[in-house]
Amino acid sequence: MITVKVARLGTAVVEVALDSGASVEDALAAASLELDGNEDLRINENTVTASSSVSDGDIVTLVPKVKGGQMVVKVARLGSAVVEVAVDNSATVQNALDAADINVENEDIRIDGRSVSTSDSIGSATLITIVPKVKGGK
């Protein structure tokens, strides 16, 4: 028996027990996940196919496919899971928030640590964070 961790980006990781020689497809089935046409499969960050073999301790992830003219951006609300979304190279912060299904209410938005607004361009950013507003004087 081997154990493998399986997750769709932005969701909880599920650890499954499989027979030696199991495939990525077996791991997905054991984790009750299905591959859709807009995702790639990875084992430990390497792109693979559903028939690829998994080994003890591997991490299998379903990630959004990135097309030409797109980039992947991580979006996270402080204290919540990080979600990776594929957006156009000309996307705004709001486009990424919409893709991650995140609504911002009375919070600050930061790109790679600097404060921004929803209308700002993402540029070459790699991480968008949503954090509570800090009240001055305290």
C-alpha positions as CSV (number, residue, x, y, z in Angstrom):
1,M,0.0,0.0,0.0
2,I,1.0,3.6,-0.7
3,T,-0.4,6.9,0.3
4,V,-0.9,9.8,-2.1
5,K,-2.2,13.3,-1.5
6,V,-4.7,14.6,-4.1
7,A,-6.2,18.1,-4.6
8,R,-7.8,20.4,-7.0
9,L,-6.1,23.8,-6.6
10,G,-8.0,25.9,-4.2
11,T,-9.6,23.0,-2.4
12,A,-8.7,20.8,0.6
13,V,-6.0,18.1,0.2
14,V,-7.3,14.5,0.5
15,E,-4.9,11.7,1.4
16,V,-5.8,8.3,-0.1
17,A,-4.4,4.8,0.3
18,L,-3.8,2.9,-3.0
19,D,-2.2,-0.3,-4.2
20,S,1.3,-0.2,-5.4
21,G,1.4,0.5,-9.2
22,A,-1.8,2.7,-9.0
23,S,-2.2,5.5,-11.6
24,V,-3.2,9.1,-11.3
25,E,-6.7,8.1,-12.5
26,D,-6.9,5.7,-9.5
27,A,-5.9,8.4,-7.1
28,L,-8.5,10.8,-8.5
29,A,-11.2,8.2,-8.2
30,A,-10.2,7.4,-4.6
31,A,-10.4,11.1,-3.8
32,S,-13.8,11.5,-5.6
33,L,-12.4,14.0,-8.1
34,E,-13.0,14.1,-11.8
35,L,-10.7,15.8,-14.4
36,D,-12.5,18.4,-16.5
37,G,-11.3,19.5,-19.9
38,N,-9.8,22.8,-18.5
39,E,-7.3,21.2,-16.2
40,D,-3.9,19.7,-16.3
41,L,-2.6,16.9,-14.0
42,R,0.6,17.2,-12.1
43,I,2.5,14.9,-9.8
44,N,4.9,16.9,-7.6
45,E,4.7,19.9,-10.0
46,N,5.5,17.8,-13.1
47,T,2.7,17.6,-15.8
48,V,1.6,14.0,-16.3
49,T,-1.3,12.0,-17.8
50,A,-4.1,10.1,-16.1
51,S,-2.3,6.8,-16.8
52,S,0.9,7.9,-15.1
53,S,1.9,5.9,-12.1
54,V,2.0,7.4,-8.6
55,S,4.4,6.5,-5.9
56,D,4.2,6.7,-2.1
57,G,4.2,10.3,-0.9
58,D,3.4,11.8,-4.3
59,I,1.1,14.9,-4.5
60,V,-1.3,14.9,-7.4
61,T,-2.9,18.2,-8.3
62,L,-5.5,19.3,-10.8
63,V,-4.5,22.8,-12.1
64,P,-6.2,25.2,-14.6
65,K,-4.7,25.0,-18.1
66,V,-2.9,28.1,-19.1
67,K,-3.4,29.2,-22.8
68,G,-1.3,31.6,-24.8
69,G,-1.8,35.1,-23.6
70,Q,-2.7,33.9,-20.1
71,M,-0.9,33.6,-16.8
72,V,-1.5,31.9,-13.5
73,V,-2.0,34.1,-10.4
74,K,-2.4,33.0,-6.8
75,V,-5.2,34.7,-4.9
76,A,-5.7,34.4,-1.1
77,R,-7.7,35.9,1.7
78,L,-5.7,36.0,4.9
79,G,-6.5,32.8,6.8
80,S,-8.0,31.0,3.8
81,A,-6.8,28.6,1.1
82,V,-4.7,29.9,-1.8
83,V,-6.5,29.6,-5.1
84,E,-4.6,29.7,-8.4
85,V,-6.5,31.1,-11.4
86,A,-5.7,31.6,-15.0
87,V,-6.3,35.1,-16.3
88,D,-5.4,37.1,-19.4
89,N,-2.1,38.9,-19.4
90,S,-4.0,42.2,-19.5
91,A,-6.3,41.2,-16.5
92,T,-7.1,43.5,-13.7
93,V,-7.2,42.6,-10.0
94,Q,-11.0,42.4,-10.2
95,N,-10.7,39.8,-13.1
96,A,-8.6,37.6,-10.8
97,L,-10.9,38.1,-7.9
98,D,-13.9,37.1,-10.1
99,A,-12.0,34.0,-11.4
100,A,-11.3,33.0,-7.8
101,D,-14.9,33.7,-6.7
102,I,-13.7,36.1,-4.0
103,N,-15.7,39.2,-3.0
104,V,-13.8,41.9,-1.2
105,E,-15.7,43.9,1.5
106,N,-13.9,46.5,3.7
107,E,-10.5,44.8,3.1
108,D,-7.2,45.8,1.6
109,I,-6.0,44.2,-1.6
110,R,-2.3,43.7,-2.1
111,I,-0.2,42.5,-5.1
112,D,3.1,41.1,-4.0
113,G,2.8,43.1,-0.8
114,R,1.8,46.5,-2.2
115,S,-1.6,48.0,-1.8
116,V,-3.8,48.2,-5.0
117,S,-7.3,48.7,-6.1
118,T,-9.6,46.3,-8.0
119,S,-9.1,48.3,-11.3
120,D,-5.3,48.0,-11.2
121,S,-3.6,45.8,-13.8
122,I,-2.1,42.6,-12.4
123,G,1.0,43.0,-14.6
124,S,3.6,40.3,-13.8
125,A,2.2,39.7,-10.2
126,T,2.3,36.3,-8.7
127,L,0.2,36.8,-5.6
128,I,-2.9,38.8,-4.7
129,T,-3.8,38.9,-1.0
130,I,-6.8,40.2,0.7
131,V,-6.2,41.4,4.2
132,P,-8.2,43.2,6.9
133,K,-7.9,47.0,6.9
134,V,-5.7,48.3,9.6
135,K,-7.1,51.2,11.6
136,G,-4.6,54.0,12.3
137,G,-3.4,55.0,15.7
138,K,-3.6,51.6,17.3
